[in-house]
Amino acid sequence: QIVALEEKVKHLSATQDAIVRASGQSLVVVDETGRIASMSDGASTMFGFEHSDSLIGHHLNTIIQEGNGIFGSVDLSDGNQREVRGIRDDGGVLDMEIGISSIQDTRDVAIMAKNNSQRETEELQRYRELQSNRGIVLGILDASFHALFVINEACMIQMVNTKSSEVFGWSKEEFIGRNINMIMTHDI
């Protein structure tokens, strides 16, 4: 009967490990002592390790830096989400967000990690697209034969074309951020 239980435990452990590896996410399972029990391929890639089992048995502070690096300061409460710094194999640092969930009937926890640098890259891409679109709009404005202004709800000038500078004698930079009433004879 003990042999059957041991086989069942081995099977459950192998099942857990297979689920973690196949998750496609950056997932780490940590035992109650803070040692890595299993790790997905996505997590090993994020941390710069070639194989996910190369960290099995290592302490969590091998890949997550928290304050002075002491694992005990990382709150492993179920449902806890927080930003931490990850440590790559090459010594590089990752800004990360982790979510923690306890594993039923054990004292182990699963940690889902997300690289915030990736989010910053996506935000930078959106910013560049907006800047490009802004350049297109400015090009269209500059093609006009009329003085044109783009103002916000507070009547502050956001964009201005070249013709406006020619007509009113102010540079584009002098217009931006000022109230449109600077060119009016009365308040609007």
N, C-alpha and C positions, 0 to 999 in steps of 0.2 A: 504494500500500500504506500509506503514511503517512496519507493521507486516511482510509482505512478504519479504521486504528487510532484516529485522532482521533475519528471518528464513534462507534467502540466505547466510548471513554473518555467521551464526552458522554452516550451512552446509559446507561452504568453509573452515571455521576454523577446523571443524571436519575432512574434507578431507585432509587438510594440515597435521594435527596431525597424521592421519592414514598413510599417505605417509612417514612421518618422522619415525614413529615407525616401519614400515615395510621395511625400506630401507636396513637393514642389515649392515649399515655403522654406524660410530660414527658421528651422525649429530645432531646439536643443532640449533634451530631457536631462534633468539634474537630480541626483539622488539626495538623500537627506544630509549627507556630509558636504554637499556642494561640489561633488565630482560629476563630470559629464558622463552620463550613462549611454546616451546615443545622440546622434546629430545627423540632420538631413544633409544631402549633398548641397542644397542651396545655402545652408549656413556655412558649410566648410568653404564654399566658393566665396561667400561674402567676407569671411575672415582670412581668405588667401591660402587655405590649406588644400593640398592636392586630393587628399582622401578624407572622408568624413570620420573614419575610424582612427585617424591619427591623433585625435584628441580624447578618445575614450579613456576614462580614468584620470584625466587631468582636471584640476580644479577650475571652476567657472571663472575665477579671476585671471585665468590664462587668456581669456577672450573678452572679458568685460571689466573695465576699469571703473571703479566707483570710489570717488574721493581719493583716499590714499591706497586704493587697491585692495582693501580688506573686504572679503566676501561678506562678512557679517553685517556690513552696513547696507547691503542690497536687501530691500524688503521683499521677501518671497511670499507675501500674503496672496492668497487666491484672488484673482481679478485685478491685482495691482498693475497699473500701467505707468511707465515713467521713461524719461529720457536718460540715457546713459552714454558712456563712451566705450566703444568697442576697440579691441586691440587686434590688428591684423598680424599675420605671421611675419610680415616684413617690418613690423614695428610701427606701421602707419596707424592712425587713429580714425575711427568712424564715429560720427554722431549718429546715434541710434535711438529708436523707441522700442521698448520691450513690453510685452504683455505676458503676464504670469498666470498659470492655471494649475491647481493641484491635480494630481492623478488619483482617481478614486481608489480607496482602500490601500493607499500607500502614503509615504511621507515624501514621495518624489514630486517634482514640479516640471511642467512643460513651459518652456520660454519661447515665445514667438518674437523674433527680432525683425525690425524693419530699418533699413539703412536710410537715414534722413538725408544723406548726401544725394541720393537718387531723387528725392522729392525736390531738393534745391536745384538739381539739374533740370527737372521738368519745369520748375518755376522760372529758371533762367531762360529756357527755351520759349516759354510763353511771353516773357518780357521782350525777348528779341523779336518775336512775331509782332507784338504790339508796337515796338519801335519801327519795324519795317512798315507796318500799316500806317503809322503816323507819318512816316516819310512819304508814302504814297499820297496821303491826304494833303500834306504840305505841297507836294508837287502839283496836285490838282488846283489847290488854292493859288499857287504862283502862276499857273497858266491863265488865270482870269485877267481880263482887261479892267476889272473893277477892284476897288479897295474892299477886301473881305476880312472879317474878324470872326473868330469862334470864341464865344463867351460861355461861362458857366452860369448856374442859377443865381450867383451873387454878382453877376455882371462883370466878373473879372476876366480879362482877356487871356485865353488859353493858347490860341494860334492866330497868326496874322500872315498875310501874304506880302510879297515884295511891293506890289502896287500901293498898298497902304503906307509903306515907308516913303514911297515916292510922293504920294499925295499929301501926307501930313508932316513929313520931314523928321520923323522919329525912326530909329532903328528898330528892327524886329525885337531885339533884346530889351529895348526900352518899353515896348508895349506889353510884353508878357508879364502877367501877374498884376497889372494895374487895372483900375476900373475903366470901363468903356467911356465913362463920362469925361475922360480926359480929352476926348475929341468932339464932345457935344457942347452945344451952347447952353443946354439946360439938362438937368438930371432926368434920367429915365426911370 
